[in-house]
Amino acid sequence: MRFIPALLLIAAIPVAAALPPSAGPAGSGSGTHASLAVFEEVAEAWRAGDAERIASHLGRRGVRLSFTRRAPAGRYSSNQALFLLENLLREPPTVRFAYLRYRNLDGVEGRPSGVAERIRIGEDGSPEREMVFVSLVREEGRWMVAEIKGTPGPEPEPAARRSP
């Protein structure tokens, strides 16, 4: 009976070693967990319509923004980007923002990047789909958003028609 607690403790060691270290504020630290935390924060903020929270992840060197029909593509300071993001997120509201895939989360092979699907309700009430590309850059020891680019995505599939 004395050996059972010791066996349980030994069995728990590999699990504890596999857990990710606490990353601190989103983007601090290095590696996959830190960059993924920034992507998750951006997604949560986008769904909430919180441009200030997204802007908190923009670096001092500014960010490259590109969205069709909303603002000329270019490099913007974080203050300019905040203004543009507020307008972008204001209307129509986002009903879905979810990353579909990521690349280079550890930053070793290049900038971490992710592609998200954004669905919003258009003026005519129909869903509009947009693909949003987000890339990060290392700045002052943190992962910061370097680029946000939106492109029209394929139209969402229409609801299945019901047979009479």
PAGUKE-874688 format. One line per 5 residues: for each residue x negated, z, y of N, C-alpha, C, O. Coordinates in steps of 0.02 Angstrom, whole numbers. Layout:
BEGIN
X:Z:Y:X:Z:Y:X:Z:Y:X:Z:Y  ...
***
This chain:
BEGIN
-40:0:-60:0:0:0:-43:0:63:-21:-27:114  -102:29:61:-145:32:120:-171:-38:139:-187:-50:197  -174:-82:91:-201:-148:105:-151:-196:137:-172:-247:165  -87:-182:133:-36:-227:160:-43:-235:236:-43:-292:260  -50:-181:276:-60:-191:348:-123:-231:364:-123:-272:410
-176:-220:326:-238:-258:337:-228:-331:321:-253:-374:357  -191:-346:268:-177:-416:250:-135:-449:304:-146:-507:321  -86:-413:330:-44:-441:384:-86:-455:446:-76:-507:478  -131:-411:462:-175:-421:520:-220:-482:509:-228:-522:556  -248:-490:451:-291:-547:436:-250:-612:439:-275:-662:464
-189:-610:413:-147:-670:414:-128:-691:485:-117:-750:497  -125:-643:531:-105:-659:600:-162:-687:642:-148:-717:694  -224:-680:621:-281:-703:661:-279:-778:674:-288:-798:731  -268:-822:624:-265:-894:639:-209:-912:687:-218:-957:729  -153:-879:684:-97:-893:729:-117:-875:800:-105:-914:846
-146:-817:810:-166:-796:877:-220:-843:905:-220:-857:965  -264:-867:863:-317:-912:887:-288:-979:907:-317:-1013:950  -232:-1000:877:-203:-1065:892:-162:-1065:956:-146:-1119:982  -143:-1007:981:-102:-1004:1041:-143:-1025:1102:-202:-1007:1106  -112:-1063:1149:-150:-1084:1208:-164:-1025:1254:-124:-979:1258
-221:-1026:1288:-236:-972:1335:-189:-977:1395:-163:-1030:1410  -179:-921:1428:-138:-922:1488:-171:-966:1540:-230:-957:1557  -133:-1013:1566:-163:-1062:1611:-161:-1039:1684:-189:-1074:1727  -131:-984:1699:-125:-962:1769:-77:-1007:1806:-30:-1033:1775  -88:-1018:1870:-43:-1063:1907:-46:-1133:1877:-98:-1154:1851
9:-1169:1881:11:-1236:1853:-46:-1277:1880:-57:-1281:1941  -83:-1308:1834:-137:-1352:1854:-205:-1319:1857:-256:-1354:1860  -208:-1252:1855:-273:-1220:1857:-303:-1220:1787:-266:-1229:1738  -366:-1212:1782:-398:-1214:1717:-415:-1286:1700:-411:-1330:1742  -433:-1297:1638:-450:-1364:1618:-414:-1380:1553:-385:-1336:1521
-415:-1443:1536:-388:-1463:1472:-314:-1482:1475:-283:-1485:1527  -289:-1494:1415:-221:-1520:1405:-168:-1474:1433:-121:-1498:1466  -173:-1410:1422:-119:-1364:1443:-111:-1361:1519:-55:-1356:1544  -166:-1366:1555:-163:-1363:1628:-131:-1425:1656:-89:-1420:1702  -149:-1484:1632:-118:-1546:1658:-45:-1550:1637:-3:-1572:1677
-30:-1531:1576:40:-1533:1553:84:-1486:1594:142:-1501:1606  57:-1429:1615:95:-1382:1657:114:-1414:1723:169:-1402:1748  71:-1455:1752:87:-1489:1815:143:-1540:1803:190:-1543:1842  137:-1579:1749:190:-1627:1734:258:-1592:1724:309:-1616:1748  257:-1536:1690:319:-1498:1678:348:-1472:1744:409:-1474:1754
304:-1447:1788:327:-1422:1853:359:-1479:1894:411:-1469:1926  327:-1537:1894:354:-1594:1931:422:-1614:1903:468:-1627:1942  429:-1616:1837:493:-1634:1807:548:-1584:1825:603:-1604:1843  533:-1519:1820:583:-1468:1838:603:-1474:1911:662:-1469:1928  554:-1483:1955:568:-1489:2026:609:-1552:2040:655:-1551:2081
594:-1607:2006:630:-1669:2017:703:-1660:1997:749:-1681:2033  714:-1629:1939:784:-1618:1916:822:-1572:1964:882:-1580:1972  786:-1526:1995:818:-1479:2043:823:-1509:2113:854:-1478:2157  794:-1567:2124:794:-1598:2190:750:-1560:2240:764:-1561:2300  698:-1528:2215:655:-1484:2256:590:-1521:2276:539:-1515:2242
593:-1558:2331:535:-1596:2354:477:-1550:2373:420:-1569:2363  491:-1492:2400:437:-1446:2420:396:-1424:2359:335:-1418:2363  430:-1413:2304:394:-1392:2243:350:-1449:2217:295:-1436:2194  375:-1510:2221:333:-1567:2202:273:-1572:2249:217:-1581:2227  287:-1566:2314:234:-1571:2365:181:-1517:2356:123:-1526:2377
198:-1460:2326:148:-1407:2316:94:-1429:2266:43:-1396:2261  106:-1483:2230:57:-1509:2182:20:-1570:2209:-17:-1603:2172  29:-1585:2273:-7:-1642:2303:-73:-1616:2332:-76:-1563:2361  -124:-1655:2322:-190:-1634:2345:-201:-1645:2419:-160:-1676:2454  -257:-1620:2443:-275:-1627:2514:-291:-1699:2532:-287:-1719:2590
-311:-1738:2483:-327:-1808:2495:-266:-1852:2499:-271:-1912:2510  -207:-1822:2491:-146:-1861:2494:-125:-1888:2427:-155:-1872:2375  -74:-1929:2428:-46:-1956:2367:-24:-2028:2379:-3:-2046:2434  -30:-2069:2328:-6:-2138:2333:66:-2138:2308:80:-2118:2251  112:-2162:2351:183:-2166:2333:204:-2239:2334:182:-2278:2375
248:-2256:2288:275:-2324:2285:344:-2320:2252:349:-2307:2192  395:-2333:2292:464:-2335:2266:498:-2395:2296:498:-2403:2357  528:-2436:2256:563:-2495:2281:619:-2475:2328:655:-2426:2316  626:-2512:2382:681:-2505:2431:682:-2437:2466:731:-2423:2500  632:-2395:2461:636:-2330:2493:584:-2318:2546:597:-2287:2597
524:-2342:2534:469:-2333:2582:414:-2381:2564:406:-2399:2506  377:-2404:2613:321:-2449:2597:271:-2412:2552:257:-2353:2562  245:-2447:2503:195:-2418:2459:132:-2403:2499:113:-2442:2543  101:-2348:2485:39:-2331:2520:17:-2261:2506:49:-2224:2468  -39:-2242:2537:-65:-2174:2531:-36:-2133:2588:-38:-2153:2646
-9:-2075:2571:22:-2032:2619:-9:-1962:2616:-31:-1940:2564  -10:-1929:2673:-32:-1859:2675:22:-1818:2639:77:-1843:2627  6:-1756:2623:56:-1715:2588:117:-1703:2632:172:-1699:2606  108:-1698:2698:166:-1688:2743:210:-1750:2745:271:-1745:2743  179:-1809:2750:217:-1871:2749:253:-1879:2682:311:-1899:2679
217:-1864:2628:247:-1871:2561:306:-1824:2553:356:-1842:2521  301:-1764:2580:357:-1716:2576:419:-1747:2608:474:-1744:2579  412:-1775:2667:468:-1806:2702:498:-1862:2660:559:-1867:2652  456:-1906:2632:480:-1961:2591:513:-1937:2527:564:-1964:2506  484:-1886:2495:514:-1858:2434:581:-1826:2448:627:-1831:2407
587:-1791:2505:652:-1762:2523:705:-1816:2528:761:-1808:2502  689:-1871:2561:736:-1926:2567:751:-1957:2499:809:-1974:2484  701:-1964:2458:709:-1994:2392:754:-1952:2347:797:-1978:2311  746:-1886:2350:783:-1842:2306:852:-1823:2333:894:-1796:2296  864:-1837:2396:927:-1817:2428:987:-1852:2395:1032:-1819:2369
987:-1917:2397:1043:-1954:2368:1018:-2019:2339:971:-2047:2366  1048:-2043:2288:1094:-2010:2243:1057:-1959:2199:997:-1966:2187  1093:-1910:2175:1059:-1857:2137:1034:-1882:2069:1062:-1928:2039  981:-1851:2047:952:-1865:1981:992:-1827:1929:1004:-1767:1935  1013:-1863:1877:1049:-1829:1822:1004:-1819:1762:1019:-1780:1717
947:-1856:1761:899:-1848:1706:829:-1866:1733:820:-1916:1767  781:-1825:1716:710:-1839:1729:672:-1810:1671:666:-1749:1665  646:-1852:1628:611:-1828:1569:553:-1876:1553:560:-1937:1555  495:-1846:1538:437:-1886:1520:447:-1916:1451:470:-1883:1404  429:-1980:1446:433:-2016:1382:367:-2015:1345:365:-2013:1284
312:-2016:1383:246:-2013:1352:193:-1993:1405:204:-1997:1465  136:-1971:1378:80:-1950:1419:17:-1985:1394:14:-2010:1338  -33:-1986:1438:-99:-2012:1419:-153:-1967:1448:-144:-1939:1502  -208:-1961:1412:-268:-1926:1437:-254:-1857:1465:-280:-1839:1517  -214:-1818:1430:-197:-1752:1456:-258:-1707:1468:-256:-1663:1510
-310:-1719:1430:-370:-1678:1440:-415:-1703:1497:-462:-1669:1517  -400:-1764:1523:-438:-1791:1578:-506:-1818:1560:-544:-1838:1604  -523:-1820:1496:-588:-1842:1475:-594:-1918:1478:-645:-1944:1501  -544:-1954:1457:-545:-2027:1453:-519:-2060:1517:-515:-2121:1520  -502:-2022:1567:-474:-2049:1629:-423:-1999:1657:-417:-1943:1633
-388:-2021:1708:-339:-1976:1740:-281:-1962:1693:-256:-2008:1659  -259:-1899:1690:-198:-1885:1653:-139:-1922:1686:-135:-1924:1747  -95:-1950:1646:-38:-1985:1673:22:-1977:1627:15:-1963:1567  80:-1985:1656:142:-1981:1618:192:-2031:1645:192:-2047:1704  236:-2054:1601:290:-2099:1620:355:-2064:1604:367:-2043:1548
396:-2057:1655:460:-2023:1648:518:-2072:1659:511:-2122:1693  574:-2055:1629:635:-2092:1641:677:-2051:1690:690:-1992:1679  698:-2084:1743:742:-2052:1792:808:-2089:1792:810:-2150:1800  862:-2053:1782:928:-2084:1787:966:-2049:1843:968:-1988:1846  994:-2089:1886:1034:-2063:1942:1098:-2103:1945:1103:-2157:1915
1146:-2078:1980:1210:-2113:1988:1207:-2155:2051:1195:-2129:2105  1219:-2220:2043:1217:-2266:2099:1278:-2260:2144:1326:-2224:2128  1277:-2297:2199:1332:-2295:2247:1398:-2317:2216:1451:-2293:2236  1395:-2362:2167:1456:-2386:2135:1478:-2341:2077:1527:-2357:2043  1443:-2286:2066:1461:-2239:2013:1429:-2254:1946:1439:-2216:1898
1392:-2308:1941:1360:-2324:1877:1289:-2295:1875:1258:-2286:1927  1265:-2280:1816:1197:-2251:1810:1144:-2303:1826:1150:-2362:1807  1093:-2282:1862:1035:-2323:1877:975:-2291:1845:964:-2231:1850  936:-2332:1811:877:-2307:1775:814:-2329:1811:808:-2386:1833  767:-2283:1815:704:-2297:1848:649:-2265:1805:658:-2210:1778
593:-2299:1800:535:-2272:1766:489:-2244:1820:475:-2279:1869  466:-2183:1811:424:-2150:1861:356:-2135:1829:352:-2098:1780  304:-2164:1858:236:-2153:1835:204:-2100:1879:206:-2105:1941  174:-2049:1849:141:-1996:1885:70:-1989:1857:61:-1984:1797  21:-1989:1902:-48:-1977:1879:-77:-1918:1917:-56:-1903:1973
-125:-1885:1886:-156:-1825:1914:-230:-1838:1927:-260:-1884:1898  -258:-1798:1971:-330:-1800:1986:-354:-1728:1992:-316:-1683:2012  -416:-1717:1974:-446:-1650:1978:-469:-1639:2050:-509:-1678:2076  -445:-1586:2081:-464:-1570:2150:-469:-1495:2157:-421:-1459:2143  -526:-1471:2180:-538:-1400:2191:-519:-1358:2130:-490:-1304:2136
-537:-1382:2071:-527:-1345:2009:-456:-1346:1982:-440:-1310:1935  -413:-1388:2010:-343:-1392:1987:-323:-1464:1977:-351:-1509:2008  -275:-1475:1933:-245:-1541:1926:-193:-1549:1981:-148:-1507:1988  -199:-1603:2019:-154:-1617:2075:-124:-1687:2065:-155:-1730:2034  -64:-1698:2092:-33:-1763:2088:-69:-1812:2133:-78:-1799:2193
-91:-1868:2105:-127:-1919:2143:-83:-1979:2158:-92:-2013:2208  -33:-1992:2114:8:-2051:2123:77:-2040:2092:84:-2010:2038  128:-2065:2126:196:-2066:2100:222:-2136:2114:226:-2157:2172  240:-2171:2062:263:-2240:2070:328:-2249:2030:330:-2236:1970  379:-2273:2064:442:-2287:2031:454:-2361:2024:442:-2399:2071
477:-2381:1967:495:-2451:1956:563:-2454:1922:579:-2411:1881  603:-2504:1939:668:-2509:1906:658:-2514:1830:615:-2551:1807  697:-2476:1794:693:-2479:1722:748:-2523:1695:791:-2547:1732  747:-2535:1630:801:-2573:1601:868:-2537:1612:869:-2475:1615  920:-2573:1617:986:-2543:1628:1003:-2498:1569:989:-2516:1511
1034:-2440:1581:1056:-2398:1526:1107:-2436:1483:1145:-2477:1508  1105:-2421:1420:1152:-2454:1374:1223:-2434:1391:1236:-2375:1403  1270:-2482:1393:1339:-2463:1407:1367:-2422:1349:1345:-2428:1292  1416:-2382:1365:1449:-2342:1314:1480:-2388:1262:1504:-2442:1278  1479:-2367:1200:1506:-2409:1146:1581:-2421:1158:1618:-2375:1175
1600:-2482:1151:1671:-2498:1159:1709:-2475:1098:1687:-2482:1041  1766:-2449:1111:1808:-2425:1056:1855:-2480:1034:1885:-2515:1075  1861:-2485:970:1908:-2535:943:1979:-2506:946:1989:-2446:936  2028:-2549:959:2097:-2524:961:2121:-2504:893:2178:-2482:885
***
